[in-house]
Amino acid sequence: MNPLLYHRLHELKEKLILCFSVSPFLRFGSLDSGVPIAPSPLRPFTPSNCFVGNCSIWRKFVDKFHGMKKLKADEFVARMKGQVVLDIRTPAEFADGHLPGAISFPLFSDEERVVVGTLYKQQGKDTAVLKGLELVGPKLKKFVLQARKHPGPLYLYCWRGGMRSSSMAWLLETAGREVSLLEGGYKAYRTYGRELISSGLKLIMLSGPTGSGKTEILHQLIRLGHQVLDLEGLANHRGSSFGGIGQPPQPTTEQFTNLIFEQIMQFDLSQPIWVEGESQAIGRVSILHELFSQMNCCHTIRIDPPKEERIERLLRDYAGFPAGELQRSIENISKRLGGKDTQDTLEALHAGDYRKVTDITLAYYDKGYDFSMARRETKMLKYVAKSYDPALIAPELAEFARREIHL
């Protein structure tokens, strides 16, 4: 064994023991042999039986001698419902995207991960692992105490199901907790979600010009027991330039995709899934290609409420918001709206004539809608209703889809 490595591990041993708030006796045998002794004896946490072999000791210690429960992504997702899920990655990684419902429980801070990663690239794995042990050692007691705030089984993951989550799982198992690991980590969850969508979804798209009440109709379909993927709800955005007004902050595109995965994983994929017609971009987030490509060629039902009804709905949705927010939204589309229409719209806004504002902007959105629908690969089924009240039209659309669309 490298003498420097052996010396450093001896130093770390004392720190680790001082930080432990659990029993100093652990179940394991001779780590350098690769074969555990009989499972019943308990051996003290000492240098002779903890830190032997080469720098792969940490992974050996974790994976071979504690028999950690590792679950494939599909089983992990099924079992974690209603349970405590801990994300062992850094706060920055968690902020970019995480399993919905997971709690940030980082092994390293953002800065510590940079240090370890830099050492790995510049000086190799041995030095990086030693530095990681040095950084983590003083925090072991804190991790155990924090985990006690979350009773019951714990489900852990890191980026690829490697040393970060395995190390934390070892610690928490030693503290007496029941722990399951996501095999392949966060990356495996993302792959599983994409594969699930790529396998083919039985989509039915509800289409219609701006102000048709599509979102409200989809919500009624949910109440009737139908499967609905509410993309605008997941994106915290209604889709148009005005769509972010009055909405919570949007997630990152990565997290938006995770929310889509979560919904898809809960559906019965042998049954139809309703979705609203959208552009690929919804505000600042984007629909993943695997889903959007299917939306472009799925069965589509188009509704066309009278323009006056659409204006009334949009007035109810937006007229109560501050004029400044509406003005910024108008200015965001000014190049496409055109100079004169932009000026007329802003003048109407400042005069409090919201009906005129809506009328002008609807003309712009209707042109864009007709253009996008002309590019679709499948024929649309048009449904003409006596009433476009969401509560009344939703059951009619469900029955229409059952008769006309065979999935």
Buried (B, 14 or more C-beta within 10 A) or exposed (E): EEEEBEEBBEEBBEBBBEBBEBEEEBBBBBBEEEEBEEEEEEBEBEEEBBBBBEBEBBBBBBBBBBEBBBBEBBEBBEBBEEEBBBBBBBBEBBBBBBBBEBBBBBBBBEEBBEBBEEBBEEEEEBBBBBBBBBBBBEBBBEBBEBBEEBEEBBBBBBBBBBBBBBBBBBBBBBBEBEBBBBBBBBBBBBEBBBEBBBEEBBBBBBBBBBBBBBBBBBBBBEEEEBBBBBBBBBBBBBBBBBBBBEBEEBBEBBBBBBBBBBBBBEBEBEEBBBBBBBEBBBBBBBBBEBBBBBBBEBBBBBBBBEBEBBBBBBBEBBEEEEEEBBBBBBBEBBEEBBEEBBEBBBEBBEEEEBBBBBBBBBEBBBEBBEEBBEEBEEEBBEBEBEEBBBEEBBEBBBEBBEEEBEB
